[in-house]
């Protein structure tokens, strides 16, 4: 494949999503690796301006390419991080595994998948999807950090829902206990009055 053809074939009209080919994606991954080697990595990912450096890298590898830092490279990396988070979530769930030959997530059976889709409807189309760059994504801390945040966010929402349910149940139980106690008090008072009236009549 000629590098000059890559940019021409994949250029998209303004406002439309750009379709990347495998060579371009691999070249972008190599560019990210090079940035790490050159000290562009920081605590939260990469230093400001890194997508511009990647744009220059893509131009060197594919002269005449239409790939730009914005929106192409930044959007591609955002999608990669999102996909990495999805794969990590699947692999962290019971009944899921990894097929390194096909670079695919495996599922034990349809029941496992159906249960997962019920909780993650947006993943419905991903059961047989190949993830050839997954091993490369694991080498970038910023990808792992975002995947961890997504997982923690999901856990936080689930824990929050459980907490809300427990608190609601506690309030209901407390209310019922209060009603029962008040009823007992009234019955006790009524019983005392009846007993007093009976004694008065007997006298």
N, C-alpha and C positions, 0 to 999 in steps of 0.2 A: 504494500500500500504506500502510495506516495504521500508524504506529509502535507504537501500543498493541497492535495485533494481533500484531506480531512476537513480543513476549514471550509472549503467551498461547498462540500456536500451537506455539511451540517449547519450552515448558516440559516437562520430563521428570520422571517419577517418581523419587524418591530412589534413588540407586545406579545409574541408567541414564545412558548417554552423551547429552549434549545435542547436538542437531542445529542447527547455525548456518545461517542463510540468507545470501545474497550481500550484502544490505544491512548486516547485522550485522557481517560480516567486513570489509567496506569501512570501516565506521564505526570498527572496532577499529584498522585500519591508520591511519586518520586520527588516532586518539587517540595512537598511537605516534609519529606525525610531530609532533604537538603537544608531546609530552613532550620530544622532541629539541630543538625550538625553545625550550622553557622551561628547558633546561639539565639535564634529568634523566638524560641519557646519561653513562655513566662507562666506564672502560677495559674492564670485563667485561660490558657490556650497559647495564642501567639501574640506578639507585639503588634501595635497598630501599624497598618500599612502592609501587612504580610500578603494580602491578596494582590496588591500591585506588583510585588516581587514575583508572585506566582504567575501573574499575567505575562510578565517579561519572560519567565521561564517557558511558558507555553508558546510564545512567539518564536523563541529560539528553536524549539523542537518542531513546531509547525508553522513555518513562515507563511504569512498571509491569512492565518487563522482569525476568525471573528470573535474568539473567546475573550471576554473582558473581565476585569476584576469584579465590577458591578454591572449587571446582576449575576452573571454566569458562575464565576468561581465561588463567590460567597453563598449563592443559592445551592450549588452542588455540595459544598461542605456542610451546609445546614441539613440538607437531605441525608447525607451520609451519617451525620450524628444521630438524626432521628431514627434511621434504619438500624444503626448499631444498637441503639437503645431498645428497639423492638426485638432484635435477635437476642440480646442479652436477657431480656425479660422472658422470652420463650425458653431459653436454655436454663433459666433459673426456676422454671416451673416443673412440677412433677409430670412425668410422662413424656418429656421432650429430650431429644438428643441431637447429635451432630454427625452428618455424613461428610467426611472430609473429601471423598472422591467427587461427589456431586456438589460440594460446598452448599449443602442444604440442611435446614433444620428438619429432624425426623420427629414423628409423632407416634406414640405407642399404638393408639387406636382412634377410631372416629369419636368415641365418647370423650376422650381427653381433649380432642380438638374442638368439639362442640361446646364443651364447658368453657374452654379458653375464649372462644369466639363470643359466647354470651357475655363474658366480662370485657372483651376487647373487640367490639364489632368492626373496627377499622382494619383489623388484621385479617379479615375474612379471605382476601385474595392472595395471601402470602404463604399458604400452606406448601405449595410446590415451587416456590421461588428460590432461585439460586443466588447465593451471596458470595461471589468470587473475591470480593475485597475485604471480607470479614477479618481475615488474619492480619491484613494491613491496618485495618482500623484499630485493632487491639494495641498497636504500637504507639498510639497517640493518647497522651494523658487527658487532653481536653475532651476526646470522644468518650473515654471511660468516665470522666467526671460528670458529663451530661447524662450518660446512661444511669449513673448512680443517683443523680438528682431526680431523674424521671421515676426510677424505681422507688426512691424514698417518698416522692410526692404521691405516688399511687398508694403506698403503704400508709402514708399520713391520712389520706382521704378515707381509706378503709378503717383505720384505727379511729378516726374522728366519727365515722358513722357508728362504729361499735360503741364508742363512748356516749354518743347521743342516745342510742337505744338503751344503754344501761342506765343513764341518768333519767330517761323517761320512765323506765320500769321502776326505778327507785322512787320517783315522785308519785307514781300511781300506788305503789305499795304503801308509801307513807300516808297518802290520802285515805286509803282503805283502812289502815290501822287507826287513823284519827277518828274516822267515822265509827269503827267498831268500838273504840274506847268510849266515845261519846254515847253510843247506844247502851253500852254496859252501865255507864254511870246513870243514865236515865232509868234503866230497868231496876237498878239497885235502889235509886231514890223512890221509884214507884212501889217497889216491894216493901220498903220501909214504911211508906205511908199506909199501904194496905194493912200491914201488920199492926200499925198503931191504931187504925180504925177498928180492927177486929178485937184488939185488947180492950178498947174503950167500950165496945158493945157488951163484951163479956162482963165487964165491971158494972 
